[in-house]
Amino acid sequence: MERAVLQVTLFGLLLVLASTLPNKDNWNIYSFHINSTVTSRYATTVITSRVANRMDDSKEIEFQVRIPKNAFISKFRMFIDGQWYDGVVKGKEKAQQQYTEAVSRGQSAGLVSSVGRTLEEFKTSVTVAAHKKVTFELTYEELLKRKLGKYELQIHARPMQPVKDFKVDVYINEKAGINFIEVKGGLSTNALANAITRTHTEKQASVYFYPTEDQQKTCDGCGEQGMNGDLVIVYDVNRDTSLGDIKTSAGYFVHHFAPSSLSRIPKNVVFVIDQSGSMRGRKMQQTRLALIHILNDLAEDDHFGLITFDSSIFHWKQELVQANKKNLESAKTFARNINERGATDINAAVLEGARMLNAHPREGSASIVILLTDGDPTSGVINLELIQSNVRRDIADKFPLYCLGFGYDVNFEFLDKMSLQNNGVARRIYEDSDADLQLKGFYEEVATPLLTDVKMIYNGGTNLTQTNFSQYYNGSEIVVAGQITDNDIETFTPQVVAISRDRRVTFSETNATVEYTGTDFDSHIQRVWAYLTVKQLLEKELLFSGAEKENVKKEALELSLKYSFVTPLTSMVVTKPLGENTDVLHKPKEGETTQARSSPIGHRPLPKNTVGMGLQGYGGSFTSQMSFPVPGGWPMPMDIAQFMPAQHMPARHRSQGVSRGFSRERALVVAAEFLEVSPTNSDQVVSMVASPVPLSHRFLLKTENLSLPLCFDVTGDVRLKLLHHPNRELSVNGELDTVMNGGFRRIVIHFKTDLYVEVDTNVITVREGQILTRHTGQDLITAGSLTVIRRNKEIDVAAGDTRMVIYIHEKDGVEFFWPVLRQQPLDNNVSGIIALKPAVYEEVQQTPSTKLKIKDQEIDVTRANAVDYSIASPPTLDCWLMSAESVLQRRLDDFIVTQL
């Protein structure tokens, strides 16, 4: 019997998309996550989709993923029946035989094609046994490009069915500081607005998108097939030094250069517009409209020329003229009357544009040629290599050529190569209703030159990416990466030399920060270098020929294999279970198409070096079974040891390898050293350790647009009201643990009148009416309309319009919880520690002490730090420390409960 083919499709610039409507009765996407981490503008995205085969027989589940054309896939794997199957990146030639054999047998061979404006599609499939599951995990990497003063990270979601466990987590880490962050797109409005939470501190920002199943059906553009829309995260970084932001690590560096406090340079621009017959209809209408908008944006000190061409050349003016009001009105009249006709003589048109610029040298200005065409040359010189040679000769590296290819009939590789040969770029303009906006948008990117003839110089640097740039435009960014010779940071000296208007400028500030980022960044900086190097080698391969071309290709291939990048020179061979077909995934060129825990509830594993012992109290005796840390495994009298963590013991006492207990006299000596008092005064020592500092936990209240969050301490053995949602009959309470600045040992959820869920680090206990169940695995737990999903280091809870994540962290060998509200209920009648609104304050005084103003109240604060447990890999953040009452704007007692 022929097997049914089921499709699960992931669509991204961080995205997921299904190309055909699946039969939801056959399979279920029960979990779908997109996790993107952006560090110094380099985005690493992991898409994880978990699918269950509901049928009584095996089914072939097909996985399709669409990623940005500018990204490289670096990892793909599938988890089936307890085993991971990893894809392997190989040279395309070595993978070709497997690919050809699969095609000849009529089997799936990793179909790849370009999709839409910015996407490529990779596809594979695997057979899943009856009532079994498969996990697909894809990783890809991309350097975000700055355009018009901002970086954009786009997320498009269309999973083709509502998903119980659907979420998008975006983490942005920028040591230069985050200037602003916004969330836009169709999925950020109306019914889905409260599914988005956003935090922004000085150097970090997070965006979480956690829509419920109901919301995935009712939002704009949504329905029974789930969501269909975009999230766009827009941000920029601070730029404190004109030299830019330089980071080094493990012998590599990356330099982001984007000075903004510069005067604009007047420009000389020639527009070369194709008016051949193939431009007939909407193309020409949109071109005329875009050209008129662009002319309106010219500054009065700009000079411009306008040429149209078919088999002949047509000038508005024979020479460049100033962009004054009279000339602009005349040029717009000319643009309105451009009519399509005839053949296409690209060679003559571009050479005439170059002639006009060469005949109009203007000191202190920047020149560019912008060509717009929709087809191949069909008149005059039609040999592509000869046209490229002629253009290169006449431009002679004096100014860049930008080529805009309209539609898919154009020979884009020809335009791309000609642009690269002349220090420009090529851009495809898509035939769509917004083509005029695409044209105008491109022009805006090059409308404001700030520097010309930019040379990036790195004394003590080697294996550098591109270092010479013809022009630098406002709102853009130049990125250079390389290696530091002998990893000698002391002799590494960056410098930038360029022309600003009519003078030579040098950026080489002696106080510029060349920041060493440490081991966490070691791989990251190196991968940015590899990514940029491979990208630029692939461009050089397009330009070169013969032996030079082969050498560049070889170098790009070696780097692609070393860093597991799927590039046009490599392929991903998808490994599958024995007996399955092997898929080979190619990257096209532009235009081508954990184990369950078993400890009983309420008990946690003891930390290392922990013992149970009878207690002897000073001045009396009593016995109790207790556990506490001791150095080297030695038991210590409890009246002294219970308040002295092992990590605070004097080093020589921790390190002695004596396998015996502490005498009381020896314990007094150790404690006295720790407390810095005399060991002869035993009463003082015992008195001091018998009066411990109360245990405290530090909480953060983040902001949306302010540099530092607020923080406060909660002291003692406290049970807190985390969330109270009376209209949903939902309450969540938590009990703090015994780890200094740790988290919660237990969390209890009450839902409706008869549902109780207790979350412990070892087990989730559910009492529904009179039925009690305990869950230690990672399967989906459904109780009424409450859903709980446990994974290795987090637990997701959904109830109506509320979604909460409980992260599982570890400190000093002890696991603890930290709950985070990922979807704020629409109802305003909600309270609790995790339901607090982002902090809003004003800094009103800095010296002699810092004061913040909150709701007309001035509060003294100190700068402190706190661990941000609200994300999976918690960083330490600077914060403004104040009392709990000041942060909460009410008494802490209002958040304390007597029982869970």
C-alpha atoms as one frame of an Amber mdcrd trajectory, in Angstrom:
protein
   0.000   0.000   0.000   1.330   3.425  -0.893   2.486   5.422   2.113   0.841
   8.725   2.883   3.179  11.678   2.842   2.722  14.131   5.659   4.358  17.513
   5.585   5.808  19.535   8.404   7.256  22.746   7.109   9.503  25.234   8.812
   9.679  28.680   7.307  12.108  31.215   8.435  14.139  34.192   8.505  13.642
  32.392  11.762  10.513  30.885  10.219   8.256  27.966   9.557   5.840  27.308
   6.705   3.856  24.322   5.429   3.516  24.153   1.678   0.495  21.898   1.600
  -2.444  21.559   3.945  -1.780  18.537   6.178  -4.363  16.131   7.489  -4.431
  17.070  11.133  -6.060  13.749  12.078  -2.902  11.902  11.019  -0.180  13.768
  12.839   0.381  16.434  15.393   3.047  19.106  15.839   2.958  19.051  19.604
   5.921  21.362  20.123   7.435  24.047  17.944  10.247  26.360  19.072  12.378
  29.010  17.406  15.313  30.163  19.498  17.558  32.898  18.145  20.574  34.311
  19.935  22.124  37.463  18.503  25.589  38.300  19.821  27.370  41.305  18.340
  24.997  41.254  15.343  25.660  37.561  14.587  22.475  35.495  14.803  22.436
  31.784  15.543  18.976  30.302  15.144  17.774  26.876  16.253  14.394  25.641
  15.010  13.020  22.595  16.812   9.844  20.832  15.708   8.467  17.783  17.498
   5.918  15.721  15.606   3.852  12.679  16.598   2.483  10.110  14.148  -1.060
   9.409  15.338  -1.732   6.622  12.850  -1.682   2.865  13.348   0.906   2.415
  10.590   4.201   4.037   9.626   4.115   7.389   7.871   6.695   9.382   5.970
   6.979  12.808   7.549   8.522  15.439   5.343  10.545  18.302   6.763  10.918
  21.509   4.765  12.833  24.495   5.998  13.146  27.907   4.424  16.001  30.055
   5.606  17.452  33.432   4.603  19.512  33.361   1.432  22.216  35.169   3.355
  22.409  32.447   6.042  24.400  29.236   6.211  22.914  26.059   7.666  25.471
  24.708  10.127  23.624  21.787  11.730  20.653  19.523  11.096  19.637  16.428
  13.010  16.656  14.186  13.781  15.831  12.363  17.013  14.027   9.041  16.490
  13.561   6.178  18.964  16.132   7.478  21.403  18.842   8.169  18.837  20.115
  11.304  17.108  20.807  11.186  13.362  23.142  14.006  12.386  23.552  15.550
   8.964  27.117  15.710   7.637  28.488  18.560   5.498  30.562  17.337   2.545
  32.054  18.834  -0.576  29.456  19.008  -3.319  31.482  16.769  -5.635  31.789
  14.044  -2.976  28.072  14.238  -2.223  27.053  14.322  -5.894  27.160  10.556
  -6.387  24.712   9.955  -3.542  22.518  12.723  -4.918  22.518  11.307  -8.467
  21.832   7.763  -7.332  18.839   8.894  -5.282  17.407  10.816  -8.232  17.895
   7.862 -10.604  15.918   5.648  -8.227  13.122   8.213  -8.159  13.729   8.915
  -4.489  13.760  12.163  -2.575  17.114  13.842  -3.014  16.975  16.931  -0.900
  15.112  19.311  -3.176  16.377  22.866  -2.963  15.013  26.036  -4.536  14.835
  29.766  -3.986  11.548  30.840  -2.446  10.285  34.410  -2.558  12.593  37.354
  -2.110  14.909  36.234   0.641  14.466  32.504   1.226  15.871  29.158   0.222
  14.160  25.857   0.862  15.791  22.673   2.120  13.813  19.457   2.394  14.163
  15.946   3.749  11.845  13.247   5.087  11.886  10.281   7.429   9.588   7.347
   8.150   8.058   7.406  11.621   6.563   4.254  13.105   2.966   4.087  14.316
   2.333   6.241  17.400   5.991   7.287  17.507   7.574  10.722  17.466  10.327
  12.536  15.630  12.229  15.697  16.553  13.717  17.865  13.798  16.395  20.365
  14.799  17.922  22.850  12.402  20.624  25.456  13.134  21.636  28.276  10.832
  23.821  31.345  11.191  23.750  34.834   9.741  25.467  38.177  10.219  22.760
  40.833  10.472  23.296  43.704   8.061  22.691  47.271   9.161  20.428  49.237
   6.827  19.032  52.722   7.372  20.338  52.823  10.933  18.902  49.549  12.187
  19.229  45.778  12.219  16.181  43.650  11.513  15.449  40.117  12.619  12.305
  38.797  10.945  10.184  35.906  12.159   7.409  34.542   9.989   5.153  31.927
  11.542   2.818  29.658   9.610   2.942  26.136  11.054  -0.359  25.144   9.343
  -1.978  24.053  12.590  -2.301  25.485  16.097   0.484  24.121  18.311   0.090
  23.622  22.040   3.724  24.376  22.757   4.539  27.150  20.283   7.112  29.758
  21.228   9.742  32.092  19.868  12.610  33.248  22.081  14.991  35.939  20.845
  18.004  36.975  22.940  20.152  39.935  21.912  23.518  40.575  23.567  25.407
  43.699  22.516  28.345  44.800  24.666  28.337  48.138  22.861  24.908  48.748
  24.409  21.459  48.598  22.823  20.219  51.999  21.712  16.615  50.972  21.051
  14.537  47.899  20.309  11.084  47.620  18.737   8.790  44.762  17.786   6.788
  45.203  14.607   4.907  43.054  12.112   1.425  41.633  11.751   1.785  39.263
  14.694   2.569  42.133  17.071  -0.885  43.715  16.887  -4.433  43.125  18.067
  -5.191  39.659  19.431  -1.555  38.570  19.670  -0.145  41.707  21.291  -0.228
  40.273  24.807   1.574  37.118  23.625   4.725  39.228  23.253   6.886  40.189
  26.193   9.974  42.319  25.796  12.812  43.297  28.092  15.607  45.792  27.478
  18.585  46.487  29.690  21.749  48.392  28.871  23.450  45.607  26.919  20.814
  42.919  26.575  17.311  42.580  25.235  14.851  39.731  24.939  11.664  39.209
  22.968   9.335  36.305  23.734   6.366  35.283  21.613   4.129  32.709  23.326
   0.643  32.616  21.750  -1.913  30.170  23.130  -3.719  27.707  20.889  -6.831
  29.875  20.882  -4.863  32.952  19.896  -3.253  31.068  17.025  -6.743  30.623
  15.575  -8.232  34.061  16.169  -5.497  36.580  15.315  -5.402  38.623  12.105
  -4.523  36.270   9.264  -5.081  33.237  11.501  -7.648  30.471  11.373  -8.103
  26.759  11.969  -4.733  26.239  10.263  -3.025  28.466  12.820  -0.934  31.586
  12.423   0.235  33.267   9.265   2.244  36.439   9.754   5.456  38.170  10.767
   7.298  39.426  13.796  10.093  41.875  13.069  12.563  42.736  15.813  14.276
  46.044  15.013  17.208  47.405  16.994  20.442  49.376  16.879  23.482  49.679
  19.135  25.254  52.582  20.793  28.305  53.988  19.056  30.516  55.615  21.675
  33.742  55.912  19.677  34.220  56.940  16.080  36.665  54.074  15.569  33.842
  51.688  16.297  33.335  48.489  18.249  36.231  46.010  18.258  36.124  42.633
  19.983  38.908  40.066  20.197  39.000  36.497  21.392  41.311  33.501  21.017
  43.414  35.160  18.332  40.495  36.524  16.253  38.850  39.926  16.070  35.750
  41.536  14.579  35.455  45.281  13.978  32.118  47.069  13.459  32.686  50.547
  12.035  29.738  52.933  11.699  30.544  56.533  12.655  27.506  58.795  12.574
  28.737  62.240  13.649  30.010  63.104  10.173  28.902  65.659   7.617  27.161
  64.260   4.554  29.052  64.387   1.293  27.258  65.945  -1.716  26.790  63.310
  -4.387  26.861  63.057  -8.155  24.434  60.398  -9.326  23.455  59.189 -12.780
  20.296  57.094 -13.164  20.436  54.718 -16.164  16.904  53.430 -16.820  15.955
  50.587 -19.185  12.932  51.559 -21.303  13.019  48.559 -23.669   9.825  46.762
 -24.671  10.111  44.186 -21.886   9.554  46.988 -19.334   6.010  47.420 -20.640
   3.081  47.741 -18.232   3.352  47.761 -14.445   7.179  47.618 -14.431   7.431
  50.946 -16.215   4.621  52.504 -14.179   6.398  51.583 -10.925   9.772  52.727
 -12.276   8.357  56.148 -13.158   6.721  56.464  -9.734   9.912  55.440  -7.881
  12.079  57.778  -9.954   9.864  60.765  -9.147  10.057  59.938  -5.399  13.850
  59.616  -5.605  14.201  62.943  -7.412  12.209  64.581  -4.616  14.775  63.286
  -2.100  17.835  64.797  -3.790  19.567  67.524  -1.783  20.193  70.902  -3.390
  23.968  70.429  -3.328  23.643  67.106  -5.204  24.201  66.920  -8.958  22.423
  64.355 -11.113  21.863  63.017 -14.587  19.104  60.933 -16.136  19.485  58.517
 -19.051  16.970  56.127 -20.558  17.859  53.499 -23.110  16.560  50.849 -25.440
  18.634  50.293 -28.570  19.446  54.017 -28.385  20.419  56.468 -25.629  18.088
  59.287 -24.491  19.294  62.115 -22.280  17.281  64.432 -20.158  20.413  66.606
 -20.097  23.772  65.893 -21.728  25.658  66.779 -18.535  25.095  66.611 -14.805
  23.173  69.526 -13.311  22.453  70.782  -9.814  19.398  69.415  -8.024  17.653
  72.758  -7.692  13.882  73.155  -7.847  13.763  74.120 -11.534  15.901  71.178
 -12.666  14.023  68.707 -10.490  10.627  69.741 -11.923  12.000  69.367 -15.443
  13.472  65.934 -14.642  10.176  64.743 -13.145   8.352  65.793 -16.308  10.876
  63.771 -18.313  10.373  60.763 -15.997   6.582  60.873 -16.379   6.964  60.581
 -20.144   9.337  57.594 -20.288   7.759  55.031 -22.632   8.862  51.463 -23.225
  10.028  50.419 -26.698  12.824  48.727 -28.646  15.751  46.493 -27.677  18.335
  46.666 -24.863  21.801  48.203 -25.252  23.209  47.972 -21.737  26.803  48.520
 -22.823  26.250  51.931 -24.428  23.971  53.111 -21.623  26.329  52.328 -18.730
  29.340  53.723 -20.603  27.437  56.962 -21.197  26.609  57.179 -17.487  30.291
  56.703 -16.652  31.242  59.389 -19.209  28.903  61.912 -17.603  30.449  61.358
 -14.179  34.013  61.405 -15.500  33.249  64.697 -17.255  31.967  66.238 -14.029
  34.727  65.826 -11.404  33.778  67.681  -8.236  36.122  67.810  -5.262  34.530
  66.898  -1.968  31.721  64.865  -3.567  30.864  61.182  -4.044  29.786  59.726
  -7.403  27.601  56.693  -8.160  25.890  55.089 -11.153  22.563  53.273 -10.653
  21.473  50.945 -13.483  17.937  49.538 -13.659  17.225  46.836 -16.249  14.956
  43.822 -16.610  16.664  41.756 -19.293  19.782  40.664 -21.192  21.582  42.918
 -23.675  20.026  42.441 -27.120  21.459  45.408 -29.030  24.921  46.878 -29.607
  27.574  44.909 -27.710  25.896  41.745 -26.448  28.949  39.739 -25.323  28.650
  39.802 -21.550  32.361  39.590 -20.776  33.125  42.392 -23.237  30.461  44.617
 -21.655  31.939  43.955 -18.201  35.442  44.713 -19.471  34.322  47.972 -21.114
  32.506  49.161 -18.010  35.411  48.299 -15.721  37.804  50.191 -17.997  35.705
  53.371 -18.077  34.808  53.424 -14.369  38.389  52.566 -13.385  37.602  52.219
  -9.654  36.616  55.898  -9.405  33.025  55.288  -8.258  30.679  52.352  -7.593
  28.130  50.863  -9.992  24.864  49.599  -8.496  22.801  47.264 -10.671  19.099
  46.699 -10.022  17.660  43.682 -11.820  13.898  43.933 -12.302  12.143  40.542
 -12.177  13.386  37.019 -12.922  14.058  37.312 -16.665  17.171  39.384 -15.998
  20.609  37.725 -16.056  21.333  38.411 -12.403  24.757  36.751 -12.339  25.885
  39.116 -15.112  24.708  42.161 -13.123  26.140  40.802  -9.881  29.583  40.296
 -11.388  29.572  43.706 -13.086  28.626  45.395  -9.789  31.309  43.557  -7.809
  33.927  44.452 -10.419  33.081  48.103  -9.837  32.824  48.224  -6.016  29.035
  48.071  -5.985  26.308  45.520  -5.340  23.458  44.066  -7.350  19.918  43.867
  -6.010  16.923  42.064  -7.453  13.713  44.098  -7.637  10.736  41.766  -7.387
   7.739  42.183  -9.658   5.132  42.977  -7.057   2.833  45.742  -5.949   5.617
  47.308  -3.870   8.308  47.346  -6.578   8.415  51.146  -6.473   9.044  50.995
  -2.720  11.842  48.462  -3.283  13.491  50.868  -5.735  13.105  53.824  -3.395
  14.332  51.764  -0.439  17.524  50.828  -2.236  18.194  54.444  -3.152  17.745
  55.506   0.482  20.542  53.111   1.482  23.026  54.969  -0.748  21.482  58.440
  -0.574  23.812  59.874   2.083  27.522  59.156   1.615  29.630  60.090   4.638
  33.060  58.758   3.660  34.815  57.738   0.455  37.955  55.696  -0.200  37.731
  53.926   3.170  40.808  51.887   4.159  40.671  49.671   7.255  44.222  49.139
   8.567  45.190  46.537  11.183  48.826  46.502  12.280  49.370  43.113  13.865
  46.461  41.569  11.957  46.442  38.849   9.306  43.977  36.779   7.230  41.727
  39.811   7.003  38.360  40.030   5.301  37.734  42.926   2.892  39.462  46.106
   4.108  38.949  48.629   1.264  35.541  50.195   0.620  34.736  52.806  -2.009
  32.089  54.542   0.101  30.460  54.428   3.520  26.808  55.519   3.743  24.841
  56.892   6.667  22.870  54.151   8.419  25.079  51.342   7.124  28.042  49.569
   8.720  31.436  48.243   7.657  32.414  44.930   9.254  35.946  43.511   9.104
  37.195  40.347  10.794  40.590  38.713  10.936  43.251  37.006  13.011  45.691
  38.678  15.395  49.296  37.814  14.587  50.635  35.449  17.281  47.552  36.394
  19.334  49.539  39.423  20.549  46.866  41.918  21.563  49.493  44.418  22.722
  50.811  44.964  19.181  47.387  44.885  17.512  46.555  48.434  16.377  43.428
  49.216  14.330  43.113  52.358  12.249  40.695  53.700   9.620  41.722  56.204
   6.948  39.135  57.793   4.641  38.043  60.940   2.795  35.336  63.114   4.358
  34.162  65.762   1.888  37.431  67.388   0.820  39.734  66.296   3.625  41.517
  63.150   4.717  40.456  61.812   8.117  41.995  59.181  10.373  40.180  57.215
  13.070  42.740  55.870  15.528  41.675  56.907  18.979  44.152  55.905  21.620
  41.323  55.368  24.098  39.277  53.178  21.764  38.208  49.924  23.352  39.741
  46.785  21.890  37.789  44.427  24.078  38.887  40.903  24.916  35.709  38.921
  25.354  37.008  35.724  26.950  36.281  32.057  26.466  32.525  32.369  25.993
  33.206  34.351  22.836  36.054  32.220  21.497  33.951  30.260  19.023  31.657
  33.182  18.230  34.312  35.630  16.985  35.995  32.905  14.994  32.729  31.931
  13.304  32.015  35.550  12.350  35.447  35.622  10.693  34.759  32.325   8.906
  31.287  33.445   7.782  32.565  36.736   6.315  35.595  35.066   4.737  33.520
  32.396   2.984  30.996  34.995   1.784  33.727  37.159   0.269  35.621  34.208
  -1.230  32.429  33.152  -3.006  32.174  36.681  -4.447  35.799  36.496  -5.604
  35.116  33.150  -7.258  32.532  34.911  -9.400  35.112  37.517 -10.439  38.141
  35.322 -11.096  38.952  32.727 -13.730  41.501  29.968 -14.328  43.937  28.968
 -11.567  43.054  32.007  -9.463  39.394  30.983  -9.462  40.264  27.414  -8.440
  42.473  28.592  -5.556  39.730  30.832  -4.191  37.175  28.038  -4.578  39.455
  25.592  -2.742  39.937  27.988   0.171  36.197  28.643   0.456  35.483  24.904
   0.367  38.000  24.124   3.106  36.536  26.770   5.411  32.967  25.641   4.654
  33.855  22.077   5.628  35.800  23.137   8.731  32.899  25.192  10.094  30.122
  22.916   8.720  28.556  25.648   6.576  26.191  24.589   3.800  27.322  26.862
   0.954  27.138  26.648  -2.852  30.316  24.524  -2.614  29.079  22.035  -0.006
  26.082  19.823   0.667  24.399  18.490   3.787  24.108  14.688   3.625  21.161
  13.824   5.874  21.780  10.629   7.798  18.724   8.469   8.493  17.911   5.186
  10.207  19.136   2.014   8.476  17.125   1.254   5.352  16.017   4.838   4.741
  17.015   6.889   1.707  19.888   9.366   2.113  19.065  12.981   1.295  21.602
  15.515   0.076  20.807  19.178   0.640  22.433  21.774  -1.618  22.538  25.554
  -1.302  21.591  27.243  -4.596  23.026  30.380  -6.113  20.884  33.521  -6.448
  18.100  32.890  -8.938  18.324  29.076  -8.702  15.554  27.672  -8.100  16.933
  13.711  29.179  16.434  10.980  31.683  13.561  11.085  34.197  14.494  11.805
  37.790  13.506   9.216  40.367  13.858  11.003  43.710  10.660  11.129  45.797
   8.586  14.273  45.811   9.722  16.938  48.215  13.325  15.701  48.367  16.276
  16.933  46.352  19.665  15.294  45.779  22.148  16.463  48.384  24.980  18.673
  47.195  28.473  17.248  46.960  30.400  16.966  50.230  27.224  16.926  52.304
  26.667  14.721  55.339  23.899  13.890  57.780  24.803  13.967  61.454  23.542
  14.331  64.986  23.714  17.889  66.315  25.309  18.941  69.555  24.171  22.346
  70.712  26.406  24.589  72.761  25.273  24.830  76.392  22.932  21.873  76.026
  22.283  18.995  73.690  19.744  17.809  71.185  19.850  15.444  68.256  18.525
  15.958  64.753  19.210  14.544  61.277  20.459  17.473  59.166  22.678  17.949
  56.117  25.197  20.660  55.490  28.330  21.218  53.384  31.736  20.607  54.937
  35.257  20.963  53.556  36.799  17.847  52.077  33.949  15.743  53.446  34.832
  16.361  57.100  32.007  16.481  59.647  32.123  19.686  61.733  30.234  20.531
  64.921  26.952  21.928  63.639  26.810  24.946  65.958  29.840  26.295  64.067
  29.535  24.760  60.637  25.908  25.342  59.805  26.468  29.004  58.979  29.816
  28.573  57.212  29.546  27.463  53.547  32.439  25.284  52.435  33.497  27.765
  49.756  34.131  30.328  52.527  36.390  28.061  54.599  40.050  29.124  54.796
  41.846  27.484  51.883  44.303  25.428  53.901  41.472  23.824  55.856  39.571
  22.975  52.671  42.580  21.374  51.048  43.874  19.112  53.843  43.098  15.573
  52.850  42.562  14.178  56.356  39.857  11.535  56.592  38.589  12.346  60.076
  36.125  14.611  61.849  36.790  18.085  63.198  37.400  18.373  66.917  35.548
  21.221  68.577  38.824  23.012  69.205  39.868  22.675  65.564  36.454  23.897
  64.410  36.751  27.000  66.574  40.087  27.841  64.967  38.657  27.473  61.455
  35.553  29.500  62.293  37.603  32.207  64.004  39.765  32.615  60.919  36.646
  32.928  58.795  35.093  35.467  61.175  38.388  37.310  61.769  38.198  37.107
  65.579  40.384  35.535  68.202  40.022  31.714  68.463  40.605  31.937  72.235
  37.256  33.701  72.666  35.072  30.672  72.025  31.919  32.343  73.310  32.314
  35.135  70.764  32.867  32.641  67.911  29.874  30.492  68.772  27.712  33.561
  69.387  28.600  34.949  65.968  27.928  31.748  64.054  24.769  31.104  66.017
  23.335  34.409  64.759  23.408  33.889  61.010  22.720  36.534  58.402  19.236
  35.723  57.093  19.155  34.039  53.682  18.109  36.404  50.895  17.032  36.131
  47.252  17.471  38.933  44.746  14.691  39.756  42.306  14.893  41.807  39.109
  12.209  44.066  37.677  13.155  44.818  34.094  12.389  47.818  31.963  11.468
  48.173  28.302  13.618  51.146  27.302  15.748  52.133  30.311  19.369  51.138
  30.703  19.280  49.352  34.076  16.579  47.194  35.690  15.553  47.553  39.313
  16.384  44.904  41.888  15.370  44.114  45.467  15.999  41.451  48.070  13.507
  39.155  49.769  14.898  37.812  53.045  13.976  34.704  54.981  11.971  31.538
  54.458   9.124  33.069  52.448   6.215  31.802  50.372   5.300  34.250  47.634
   2.222  34.926  45.560   3.593  34.607  42.036   0.373  35.048  40.059  -3.271
  35.550  40.931  -5.790  35.705  38.087  -9.222  35.677  39.770 -11.295  35.763
  36.579  -9.569  32.584  35.393  -9.574  31.072  38.886  -5.807  30.674  38.547
  -3.295  31.054  41.384   0.409  30.293  41.376   2.496  30.361  44.572   6.130
  29.533  45.218   8.336  28.628  48.169  11.855  30.050  48.193  14.728  27.602
  48.633  17.723  27.602  50.973  20.315  28.643  48.383  21.678  32.166  48.812
  20.347  34.196  45.867  18.848  31.041  44.463  15.186  30.584  43.564  12.132
  28.471  44.416  12.138  24.917  45.692   8.437  24.317  44.992   5.740  25.921
  42.887   2.060  25.126  43.286  -0.657  25.918  40.730  -4.357  26.078  41.633
  -6.745  26.134  38.682 -10.525  26.267  38.961 -11.842  24.578  42.098 -10.577
  21.032  41.737  -7.189  21.172  39.999  -3.913  21.276  41.931  -0.465  20.959
  40.371   2.704  20.829  42.462   5.987  21.288  40.613   9.082  19.905  42.280
  12.539  19.535  40.743  12.017  15.773  40.565   8.336  15.256  39.850   5.137
  17.033  38.815   2.156  16.002  40.939  -1.357  16.569  39.571  -4.510  16.212
  41.650  -7.683  16.529  39.589 -10.651  16.004  41.847  -9.891  12.736  43.661
  -7.382  11.507  41.064  -3.695  11.886  41.922  -0.954  11.305  39.319   2.806
  11.846  39.362   4.847  12.602  36.244   8.633  12.305  35.973   9.071  12.218
  32.189   8.974  14.899  29.518   5.612  14.156  27.959   2.715  16.566  27.619
   0.495  16.749  30.714  -3.102  17.869  30.151  -5.480  18.441  33.032  -8.714
  20.107  32.017  -7.705  23.218  30.090  -4.340  23.392  31.850  -1.319  22.166
  29.883   2.101  21.402  31.409   5.119  20.397  29.326   8.383  19.409  30.961
  11.764  19.379  29.269  15.346  19.150  30.524  15.690  22.626  31.943  12.251
  24.180  31.758   8.559  23.572  32.355   5.917  25.328  30.244   2.483  25.984
  31.725  -0.519  27.228  29.705  -3.963  28.060  31.088  -6.369  30.034  28.929
  -4.786  33.367  27.991  -1.845  32.843  30.351   1.488  31.187  29.577   4.285
  30.727  32.076   7.748  29.195  31.803   9.438  27.723  34.868  13.190  27.524
  34.300  15.235  24.921  36.182  18.611  26.273  37.288  21.378  24.846  39.430
  23.655  26.466  41.991  26.034  24.794  44.414  24.735  21.432  43.232  21.121
  22.249  44.095  18.398  22.660  41.482  15.802  25.384  41.860  13.009  27.049
  39.875  12.512  30.503  38.468   9.052  31.259  37.003   8.519  33.812  34.234
   5.230  35.048  32.781   5.578  34.819  29.014   2.038  35.868  28.165   0.428
  38.592  30.220  -3.307  37.986  30.678  -5.516  40.549  28.945  -7.417  41.054
  32.192  -6.032  43.949  34.247  -7.211  42.322  37.467  -4.041  40.242  37.775
  -1.458  40.440  40.549   1.675  38.674  41.753   5.449  38.973  41.656   5.769
  37.686  38.059   2.831  39.806  36.820   4.475  43.149  37.626   4.594  45.678
  34.803   8.024  46.769  33.494   9.707  49.366  35.656   9.394  53.048  34.757
  11.644  55.533  36.480  13.585  58.745  36.047  17.157  59.289  37.210  17.011
  62.623  39.050  20.366  62.740  40.858  23.777  61.152  40.411  25.972  62.818
  43.023  26.733  62.492  45.861  24.339  59.522  45.694  21.997  58.248  43.008
  18.291  58.964  43.283  15.521  57.558  41.104  12.056  59.011  40.791   9.208
  56.480  40.717   5.638  57.748  40.715   6.622  61.131  42.210   8.685  59.461
  44.925  12.457  60.013  45.058  14.367  56.930  46.204  18.033  56.485  47.132
  19.545  53.571  45.219  22.885  51.835  44.866  24.318  50.162  41.800  24.464
  46.404  42.354  24.083  43.268  40.280  21.777  40.291  40.088  21.600  37.042
  38.178  18.829  37.108  35.576  17.221  33.716  36.073  14.403  34.589  33.662
  16.337  33.078  30.732  17.788  29.623  30.208  21.447  30.703  30.406  21.304
  33.346  33.124  23.665  36.330  32.836  24.583  38.702  35.647  23.134  42.175
  35.131  23.851  45.513  36.726  20.785  46.919  38.483  19.559  49.697  40.786
  19.139  48.130  44.237  16.433  49.445  46.542  13.930  48.125  49.047  11.225
  45.707  47.937   8.553  48.218  48.951  10.086  50.891  46.696  10.165  48.612
  43.686   6.750  47.082  44.280   5.173  50.399  45.305   3.367  48.549  48.075
   4.206  46.379  51.081   6.037  43.116  50.475   3.470  41.485  52.814   0.902
  41.917  50.024   2.843  39.278  48.060   3.374  36.814  50.904   1.076  33.812
  51.395   0.837  31.607  54.484   0.520  28.364  52.547   1.156  27.194  49.019
